[in-house]
Amino acid sequence: MTHILFADSSHPKPYDFDDLVAHAMGGTESSLLRTAKILNDHNHQVTIFQQHRTQTTQQHGITFIGPNDLSGLDQPEHVIILRKFPQLLVFQQQFPEAKLHLWIHTFKNWEYVLKRSIRLKQPWQLITNSKTHASHCDKILNRSLLGKIYNLFKAPVPIKTCYNPIPKPEIPNAKPPRDLNKLLFLSAPNKGLKQVLKTFQQINRHLKDLTLYIANPGYREDHPEDIPNVHYLGALPPEEVKHHIATSLCVFYPQNTFAETFGLIYAEANALGTPVLAHDIGAAREILHPNNPLIDAEDNYQITKTLVNWQRALPEVNYREEFNDKAVYRQWKSALGFS
């Protein structure tokens, strides 16, 4: 049995599977929990370290620990660190025999290649959550001018891709009615909301019956603006989010300022048969269903025309098996080198 330690040193509060069911949660945290369960279900010992956890607990065979428990932990074979490169040094000192992996969920600027100047006693591996993301990281770390210089005296950084798991939804025989004038924004405010609101106001002048509903995953504060036909839902538990997706014309995401490395909302919306009106940025083309067309976020005429066409007939989108538990386990099995 392989012991795998996930380390989250940045989230400001502890979280577990109860929170995943009952509360709004960021995509990174929900993906960690689902991935940990997949690995545990395949007979691996999984521990999740959270910096702000004070009480040890166990759920689904997975042990959740805090800083006080780290020194007494059995040596893991793999340590998968979330987000923070400096934590590689910390966990290398704590577990010198473990294989180190850095799992990131954001695109990085060119300065990220400077991380390669930090000396680690053993090799480390980068894990990304889409092929688009992996290609971008490889360009920065290994194929940029500075990256090529590092390659002269250091081995290139290995980069693997493991998709975020998406549970396959149960589609009821009696589907809830879809409101063809209801648009839905389901991302954090920093992910292009300002542009989305501006675009909505402009197209709402022509399509006057449209309404925009805005939900927040809960990890960033928003400051609602009083805009006609815009309704703020706040942070919603998952079942309410699914209901809003299933009853909307589309997820309304016409912005080109924030690139998603995966975009859970792309996959989750399509899985419920709802298209996403999105720009070709980040991993949108890779993650969205092939039948889900992309738009130019700065072309209001195209956006308006697309919405009108979708009110007449929605594109047929559905769940993609690339994101199911079996497929995701195969990716992690390859990334971690399991036989």
C-alpha positions as CSV (number, residue, x, y, z in Angstrom):
1,M,0.0,0.0,0.0
2,T,1.5,3.3,-1.1
3,H,1.3,6.2,1.4
4,I,0.4,9.5,-0.4
5,L,0.4,12.8,1.5
6,F,-1.4,15.8,0.1
7,A,-0.3,19.1,1.7
8,D,-2.4,22.3,1.6
9,S,-0.5,25.0,3.4
10,S,-2.4,28.0,2.1
11,H,-6.2,27.5,2.5
12,P,-7.3,29.7,5.5
13,K,-9.4,27.1,7.2
14,P,-9.7,23.3,7.3
15,Y,-12.2,21.5,5.0
16,D,-13.4,18.0,4.5
17,F,-16.0,15.9,2.7
18,D,-18.9,17.3,4.9
19,D,-18.0,20.8,3.5
20,L,-17.9,19.4,0.0
21,V,-21.5,18.4,0.3
22,A,-22.9,21.2,2.4
23,H,-21.0,24.4,1.4
24,A,-19.6,26.4,-1.5
25,M,-16.0,25.4,-2.0
26,G,-13.2,26.4,-4.4
27,G,-12.3,24.2,-7.3
28,T,-8.8,23.4,-6.0
29,E,-10.0,22.2,-2.7
30,S,-12.9,20.2,-4.1
31,S,-10.6,18.6,-6.6
32,L,-8.1,17.7,-3.9
33,L,-10.8,15.9,-1.9
34,R,-12.2,14.0,-4.9
35,T,-8.7,13.0,-6.1
36,A,-7.7,11.8,-2.6
37,K,-10.9,9.6,-2.5
38,I,-10.1,8.1,-5.9
39,L,-6.6,7.2,-4.8
40,N,-7.9,5.8,-1.5
41,D,-10.5,3.8,-3.3
42,H,-7.7,2.1,-5.2
43,N,-6.1,0.9,-2.0
44,H,-3.6,3.7,-1.4
45,Q,-3.1,5.1,2.0
46,V,-4.0,8.8,1.8
47,T,-3.3,11.6,4.3
48,I,-4.3,15.2,3.8
49,F,-2.4,17.9,5.7
50,Q,-4.0,21.3,6.2
51,Q,-2.1,24.1,7.8
52,H,-5.0,25.5,9.8
53,R,-6.4,22.2,11.0
54,T,-6.2,21.7,14.8
55,Q,-8.1,18.4,15.1
56,T,-7.3,15.1,13.4
57,T,-10.2,13.4,11.8
58,Q,-10.9,10.5,9.3
59,Q,-13.4,10.3,6.5
60,H,-13.8,7.7,3.8
61,G,-10.6,6.1,5.0
62,I,-8.6,9.3,4.6
63,T,-6.8,10.9,7.5
64,F,-6.9,14.7,7.9
65,I,-4.1,16.2,10.0
66,G,-2.7,19.5,11.1
67,P,0.8,20.8,11.9
68,N,0.8,19.1,15.3
69,D,0.5,15.7,13.7
70,L,3.1,16.1,11.0
71,S,6.2,15.0,13.0
72,G,4.6,11.7,14.0
73,L,3.4,10.8,10.5
74,D,4.7,7.6,8.9
75,Q,7.0,8.3,6.0
76,P,5.0,8.8,2.8
77,E,6.2,7.6,-0.5
78,H,4.8,10.6,-2.3
79,V,4.2,14.2,-1.1
80,I,1.9,16.2,-3.3
81,I,2.1,19.9,-2.4
82,L,-0.7,22.3,-3.4
83,R,0.2,25.6,-5.0
84,K,3.3,26.7,-3.0
85,F,6.7,26.0,-4.4
86,P,8.6,27.0,-1.1
87,Q,6.7,24.2,0.6
88,L,8.8,21.7,-1.4
89,L,11.8,22.7,0.7
90,V,9.8,22.4,3.9
91,F,8.4,18.9,3.2
92,Q,11.7,17.7,1.8
93,Q,13.3,18.4,5.2
94,Q,10.3,16.6,6.9
95,F,10.3,13.6,4.6
96,P,13.7,13.3,2.9
97,E,12.9,9.9,1.3
98,A,9.6,10.9,-0.3
99,K,9.1,11.8,-4.0
100,L,7.9,15.4,-4.3
101,H,5.2,16.7,-6.6
102,L,4.0,20.3,-6.9
103,W,0.3,20.4,-8.0
104,I,-0.6,23.9,-9.3
105,H,-4.0,25.2,-10.5
106,T,-3.0,28.6,-12.0
107,F,-1.1,29.9,-15.0
108,K,2.3,31.3,-14.0
109,N,4.2,34.3,-15.3
110,W,7.7,34.0,-16.9
111,E,9.3,34.8,-13.5
112,Y,8.3,31.3,-12.4
113,V,11.3,29.8,-14.1
114,L,13.4,31.5,-11.4
115,K,12.1,28.8,-9.0
116,R,14.5,26.4,-10.8
117,S,17.4,28.3,-9.2
118,I,16.3,27.0,-5.7
119,R,18.4,23.9,-4.9
120,L,16.5,20.8,-3.9
121,K,18.3,17.7,-2.7
122,Q,16.1,15.5,-4.9
123,P,14.2,16.0,-8.2
124,W,10.6,17.2,-8.1
125,Q,7.7,17.0,-10.6
126,L,5.1,19.5,-11.6
127,I,1.5,18.3,-11.9
128,T,-0.9,20.4,-14.0
129,N,-4.7,19.9,-14.5
130,S,-4.9,20.2,-18.3
131,K,-2.8,19.7,-21.4
132,T,-3.1,23.4,-22.1
133,H,-1.7,24.1,-18.7
134,A,1.1,21.6,-19.0
135,S,2.2,23.1,-22.4
136,H,2.2,26.6,-20.9
137,C,4.3,25.5,-17.9
138,D,6.7,23.6,-20.1
139,K,7.2,26.7,-22.3
140,I,8.1,28.8,-19.2
141,L,10.2,26.2,-17.3
142,N,11.9,24.3,-20.0
143,R,11.6,26.0,-23.4
144,S,12.1,29.7,-22.6
145,L,15.5,31.2,-23.0
146,L,16.2,31.1,-19.2
147,G,14.7,27.6,-19.1
148,K,17.1,26.4,-21.8
149,I,20.0,27.9,-19.8
150,Y,19.0,26.0,-16.7
151,N,18.7,22.8,-18.8
152,L,22.5,23.0,-19.5
153,F,23.2,22.1,-15.8
154,K,19.9,20.8,-14.5
155,A,17.5,18.2,-15.8
156,P,14.3,19.7,-17.3
157,V,11.3,19.8,-14.9
158,P,9.1,16.8,-15.5
159,I,5.5,17.9,-16.1
160,K,2.4,15.6,-15.9
161,T,-1.3,16.3,-16.4
162,C,-4.1,15.0,-14.2
163,Y,-7.6,16.3,-14.9
164,N,-9.8,17.4,-12.1
165,P,-12.4,14.7,-11.4
166,I,-16.0,15.6,-12.3
167,P,-18.7,13.4,-10.8
168,K,-21.2,12.2,-13.3
169,P,-24.5,13.7,-12.4
170,E,-27.8,11.8,-12.3
171,I,-30.1,13.4,-14.8
172,P,-33.7,13.1,-13.6
173,N,-36.3,11.8,-16.1
174,A,-38.4,14.9,-15.3
175,K,-35.9,17.7,-15.9
176,P,-36.6,21.1,-14.3
177,P,-37.9,23.7,-16.8
178,R,-35.2,25.8,-18.3
179,D,-35.6,29.6,-18.2
180,L,-34.4,30.7,-21.6
181,N,-33.8,34.3,-20.3
182,K,-31.7,33.2,-17.3
183,L,-27.9,33.6,-17.5
184,L,-25.6,32.4,-14.8
185,F,-22.1,33.4,-13.7
186,L,-20.5,30.9,-11.3
187,S,-16.9,32.0,-10.7
188,A,-15.0,34.1,-8.2
189,P,-15.3,37.9,-8.8
190,N,-11.7,38.2,-9.8
191,K,-12.3,35.9,-12.8
192,G,-13.5,38.5,-15.2
193,L,-16.8,39.5,-13.5
194,K,-16.3,43.2,-14.2
195,Q,-16.1,42.5,-17.9
196,V,-19.0,40.1,-17.7
197,L,-21.2,42.7,-16.0
198,K,-20.3,45.4,-18.6
199,T,-21.1,43.0,-21.5
200,F,-24.4,42.0,-19.9
201,Q,-25.5,45.6,-19.5
202,Q,-24.8,46.2,-23.2
203,I,-26.6,43.2,-24.6
204,N,-29.5,43.7,-22.1
205,R,-30.4,46.9,-23.9
206,H,-31.3,44.7,-26.9
207,L,-32.4,41.5,-25.2
208,K,-34.4,43.2,-22.4
209,D,-35.8,40.0,-20.8
210,L,-32.5,38.6,-19.9
211,T,-31.5,38.3,-16.3
212,L,-28.1,37.5,-14.9
213,Y,-27.6,35.5,-11.7
214,I,-24.2,35.6,-10.0
215,A,-23.0,33.0,-7.5
216,N,-19.7,33.1,-5.6
217,P,-17.6,30.1,-4.6
218,G,-17.1,31.7,-1.2
219,Y,-13.3,32.1,-1.1
220,R,-13.3,35.7,-2.3
221,E,-15.5,38.6,-1.3
222,D,-17.6,40.3,-3.9
223,H,-19.0,43.8,-3.8
224,P,-22.3,43.7,-5.5
225,E,-23.2,46.5,-7.8
226,D,-26.8,47.6,-8.1
227,I,-27.5,46.8,-11.8
228,P,-30.9,46.2,-13.3
229,N,-31.7,42.5,-14.0
230,V,-28.6,41.3,-12.1
231,H,-29.2,39.1,-9.0
232,Y,-26.6,38.1,-6.5
233,L,-26.9,34.6,-5.1
234,G,-23.9,34.6,-2.8
235,A,-22.1,31.3,-1.9
236,L,-24.4,28.3,-2.7
237,P,-24.1,24.6,-1.7
238,P,-23.5,22.2,-4.6
239,E,-27.0,21.0,-5.1
240,E,-28.3,24.6,-5.4
241,V,-25.6,25.3,-7.9
242,K,-26.6,22.3,-10.0
243,H,-30.2,23.4,-9.9
244,H,-29.3,26.9,-11.2
245,I,-27.1,25.4,-13.9
246,A,-29.9,23.0,-15.1
247,T,-32.5,25.8,-15.2
248,S,-30.4,28.4,-17.0
249,L,-30.0,29.1,-20.7
250,C,-26.2,29.0,-20.2
251,V,-23.3,29.8,-18.0
252,F,-22.5,33.3,-19.0
253,Y,-18.7,33.8,-19.1
254,P,-17.7,36.2,-21.8
255,Q,-14.4,37.4,-20.5
256,N,-10.8,37.3,-21.8
257,T,-8.9,38.6,-18.8
258,F,-8.7,35.4,-16.7
259,A,-7.5,32.1,-18.1
260,E,-8.7,28.9,-16.5
261,T,-6.2,26.1,-16.3
262,F,-9.1,23.6,-16.2
263,G,-12.3,25.4,-15.4
264,L,-14.6,23.1,-13.3
265,I,-17.6,25.2,-14.3
266,Y,-17.0,24.3,-18.0
267,A,-17.1,20.6,-17.3
268,E,-19.8,20.7,-14.6
269,A,-22.2,22.8,-16.7
270,N,-21.8,20.7,-19.8
271,A,-22.4,17.6,-17.7
272,L,-25.8,18.9,-16.9
273,G,-26.6,19.7,-20.5
274,T,-26.0,23.4,-20.2
275,P,-23.6,25.2,-22.6
276,V,-21.1,27.8,-21.5
277,L,-20.8,31.1,-23.4
278,A,-17.0,31.5,-23.1
279,H,-14.0,33.0,-24.9
280,D,-11.2,30.8,-26.3
281,I,-8.8,31.4,-23.4
282,G,-6.9,29.1,-21.2
283,A,-8.2,25.5,-21.3
284,A,-11.7,26.4,-22.5
285,R,-11.4,24.6,-25.9
286,E,-9.8,21.5,-24.3
287,I,-12.3,21.1,-21.4
288,L,-15.6,22.2,-23.0
289,H,-17.7,19.6,-24.9
290,P,-16.8,19.7,-28.7
291,N,-20.4,20.8,-29.4
292,N,-20.0,23.9,-27.2
293,P,-18.9,26.7,-29.5
294,L,-16.6,29.5,-28.3
295,I,-17.2,33.2,-28.8
296,D,-15.1,36.4,-28.9
297,A,-15.7,38.1,-25.5
298,E,-15.3,41.6,-27.1
299,D,-17.8,41.0,-29.9
300,N,-21.2,41.9,-28.5
301,Y,-23.0,41.2,-31.8
302,Q,-21.7,37.7,-31.8
303,I,-22.6,37.2,-28.2
304,T,-26.1,38.5,-28.7
305,K,-26.6,36.4,-31.8
306,T,-25.3,33.3,-30.0
307,L,-27.8,33.8,-27.1
308,V,-30.7,34.3,-29.5
309,N,-29.7,31.1,-31.4
310,W,-29.4,29.2,-28.1
311,Q,-32.9,30.4,-27.1
312,R,-34.2,28.7,-30.2
313,A,-32.1,25.5,-29.8
314,L,-29.3,24.7,-27.4
315,P,-26.2,22.9,-28.5
316,E,-26.2,19.3,-27.4
317,V,-23.5,19.0,-24.7
318,N,-23.1,16.4,-22.0
319,Y,-20.8,14.6,-19.6
320,R,-17.3,13.8,-20.8
321,E,-15.9,10.4,-19.7
322,E,-12.4,11.9,-19.7
323,F,-13.1,13.3,-16.3
324,N,-14.5,10.2,-14.6
325,D,-12.9,8.5,-11.6
326,K,-11.3,5.7,-13.7
327,A,-9.8,8.1,-16.2
328,V,-8.4,10.4,-13.5
329,Y,-6.9,7.4,-11.6
330,R,-5.1,6.3,-14.7
331,Q,-3.6,9.8,-15.0
332,W,-2.4,9.8,-11.4
333,K,-1.2,6.3,-11.7
334,S,1.0,7.4,-14.6
335,A,2.1,10.6,-12.8
336,L,3.2,8.9,-9.6
337,G,4.7,5.9,-11.4
338,F,2.5,3.2,-10.0
339,S,3.0,-0.2,-11.5
